[in-house]
Amino acid sequence: MQWYTIISKPRKEIQVANYLRSQDIAVYHPTIKVNPVNPRSARIRSYFPRYLFVNADLDEVGTSTLTWVPGAVGLVEFGGEPAVVPDIFIGKLQERIAEINTAGGLHLDGLEKGDTVRITSGPFAGYDAIFDAHLSGEERVQVLLHWLGREMKTKLNANAIEKRRTR
């Protein structure tokens, strides 16, 4: 049994997860609580929109079973081979999702233009930046990053930053 990643069609993650569960396939669909700007927007969102993780034995289940799921695009593959997701990644991801949800979800309400933030994931992980703006849509933000001797505007997922604590 190994973890694999399935790509769903836009906003079909729950449909894909329910179908796979009905086929007795273990699914992990990481979701987080959010505080949307629009009160009619969903309060639970996918942590990785369009991506789900399945734990299966491909020899037993078969790749076509996972490739042709209603609402899915297919498996993430490299060189024609399904990409294996390490167990430790899934474990750490589950811990991080639990931390976010225990804290009540992603909170960007306290961030104001000019606040110092730390980038926690992605290619700029570990860098400090200046919060610039909330962007409409899928919980994205814009920060000012001092990099290579100049300030540049960078757009990031809101879950990739945290407010820097003052000492």
LOFISE-187387 format. One record per residue (C-alpha): residue in three letters; x, y, z. Coordinates in steps of 0.001 Angstrom, whole numbers. Example, Ala and Ser with C-alpha at 12.3 -4.5 7.8 and 13.67 -1.06 7.14 Angstrom:
! residues 2
[ALA [12300 -4500 7800]]
[SER [13670 -1060 7140]]
***
This chain:
! residues 167
[MET [0 0 0]]
[GLN [1345 3378 -1004]]
[TRP [17 6915 -1236]]
[TYR [-707 8428 -4642]]
[THR [-2169 11756 -5729]]
[ILE [-5289 12145 -7843]]
[ILE [-6145 15371 -9648]]
[SER [-9834 16215 -9715]]
[LYS [-11785 18512 -11951]]
[PRO [-12385 21956 -10400]]
[ARG [-14538 21753 -7245]]
[LYS [-15051 17973 -7623]]
[GLU [-12766 16877 -4765]]
[ILE [-15630 15765 -2508]]
[GLN [-17328 13857 -5322]]
[VAL [-14080 12036 -6127]]
[ALA [-13393 11286 -2444]]
[ASN [-16905 9917 -1894]]
[TYR [-16694 7727 -4989]]
[LEU [-13326 6278 -3953]]
[ARG [-14585 5593 -419]]
[SER [-17597 3794 -1906]]
[GLN [-15051 1548 -3682]]
[ASP [-13327 844 -311]]
[ILE [-10254 2863 -1250]]
[ALA [-8634 4905 1520]]
[VAL [-8719 8633 697]]
[TYR [-7193 11645 2398]]
[HIS [-8718 14938 1286]]
[PRO [-7071 17640 3421]]
[THR [-9485 20468 4210]]
[ILE [-9156 23551 6367]]
[LYS [-11497 26026 7979]]
[VAL [-11323 29484 6457]]
[ASN [-12871 32825 7243]]
[PRO [-13882 34014 3784]]
[VAL [-14340 37659 2907]]
[ASN [-17699 36816 1302]]
[PRO [-20004 35405 4017]]
[ARG [-21729 33167 1446]]
[SER [-18456 31454 511]]
[ALA [-17555 28005 1770]]
[ARG [-16048 27892 5257]]
[ILE [-14313 24572 4589]]
[ARG [-11927 24457 1646]]
[SER [-9440 22052 179]]
[TYR [-5902 22672 1401]]
[PHE [-4697 21636 -2054]]
[PRO [-7530 22517 -4447]]
[ARG [-8075 19727 -7003]]
[TYR [-5699 17265 -5267]]
[LEU [-6535 14230 -3130]]
[PHE [-4393 11424 -1778]]
[VAL [-5267 7732 -2035]]
[ASN [-3663 4839 -218]]
[ALA [-3805 1788 -2424]]
[ASP [-1954 -1208 -3800]]
[LEU [-1894 -429 -7537]]
[ASP [-1281 -4081 -8398]]
[GLU [-4530 -4984 -6661]]
[VAL [-6661 -1917 -7517]]
[GLY [-5211 -1127 -10939]]
[THR [-4271 2290 -12245]]
[SER [-7365 2503 -14468]]
[THR [-9586 2322 -11374]]
[LEU [-7956 5511 -10104]]
[THR [-7521 7173 -13494]]
[TRP [-11160 6883 -14586]]
[VAL [-12893 8047 -11406]]
[PRO [-15924 10260 -12164]]
[GLY [-14895 13869 -11556]]
[ALA [-11166 13090 -11722]]
[VAL [-8562 14024 -14297]]
[GLY [-6179 11226 -13341]]
[LEU [-3167 10294 -11260]]
[VAL [-132 12521 -10895]]
[GLU [2530 10803 -12979]]
[PHE [6166 11330 -13839]]
[GLY [7535 9584 -16896]]
[GLY [4302 7630 -17244]]
[GLU [4602 6182 -13732]]
[PRO [2255 7162 -10877]]
[ALA [4121 9346 -8373]]
[VAL [4411 7828 -4898]]
[VAL [3841 10183 -1967]]
[PRO [5966 9263 1085]]
[ASP [4076 8193 4219]]
[ILE [5994 10779 6248]]
[PHE [4654 13586 4030]]
[ILE [1062 12454 4614]]
[GLY [1713 12234 8367]]
[LYS [3227 15733 8527]]
[LEU [417 17099 6370]]
[GLN [-2196 15598 8688]]
[GLU [-424 17197 11673]]
[ARG [-333 20611 9962]]
[ILE [-4014 20418 8968]]
[ALA [-4926 19479 12545]]
[GLU [-2937 22488 13857]]
[ILE [-4715 24874 11482]]
[ASN [-8155 23496 12301]]
[THR [-7465 23452 16048]]
[ALA [-6543 27129 15795]]
[GLY [-9945 27746 14208]]
[GLY [-8732 27809 10618]]
[LEU [-6701 30248 8612]]
[HIS [-6951 33702 10085]]
[LEU [-5833 36597 7995]]
[ASP [-8092 39104 9718]]
[GLY [-5277 40336 11959]]
[LEU [-2945 41131 9071]]
[GLU [-2676 44711 7958]]
[LYS [-662 46294 5189]]
[GLY [2908 46727 6429]]
[ASP [2889 43808 8926]]
[THR [5945 41576 8888]]
[VAL [5200 37970 7909]]
[ARG [7279 34838 7567]]
[ILE [6856 32686 4472]]
[THR [6390 29113 5698]]
[SER [6249 27081 2498]]
[GLY [7178 27191 -1152]]
[PRO [10374 28400 -2795]]
[PHE [10656 31401 -442]]
[ALA [10086 29412 2776]]
[GLY [12009 30930 5677]]
[TYR [12100 34458 4237]]
[ASP [10510 37432 5946]]
[ALA [8282 39708 3886]]
[ILE [5941 42660 4293]]
[PHE [2220 41953 4000]]
[ASP [761 44056 1186]]
[ALA [-2802 42929 399]]
[HIS [-5500 40246 497]]
[LEU [-6309 39102 -3029]]
[SER [-9729 38026 -4165]]
[GLY [-10380 34425 -4985]]
[GLU [-8770 31395 -3455]]
[GLU [-7345 32808 -203]]
[ARG [-4298 34447 -1742]]
[VAL [-2176 37319 -502]]
[GLN [423 39647 -1917]]
[VAL [3625 40325 -9]]
[LEU [6665 42495 -632]]
[LEU [9810 40412 -575]]
[HIS [13302 41883 -413]]
[TRP [15218 39585 -2719]]
[LEU [18311 40000 -4861]]
[GLY [18735 43575 -3676]]
[ARG [15275 44824 -4541]]
[GLU [11678 44682 -3352]]
[MET [9362 42555 -5430]]
[LYS [5659 41845 -5174]]
[THR [4934 38150 -4746]]
[LYS [1561 36414 -4722]]
[LEU [1234 33448 -2360]]
[ASN [-1380 31136 -918]]
[ALA [-2576 32523 2384]]
[ASN [-1583 29302 4131]]
[ALA [2043 29918 3091]]
[ILE [2512 32858 5464]]
[GLU [2247 33524 9160]]
[LYS [2345 36780 11052]]
[ARG [5765 37413 12534]]
[ARG [5611 37685 16286]]
[THR [7104 40813 17786]]
[ARG [9666 40216 20486]]
***
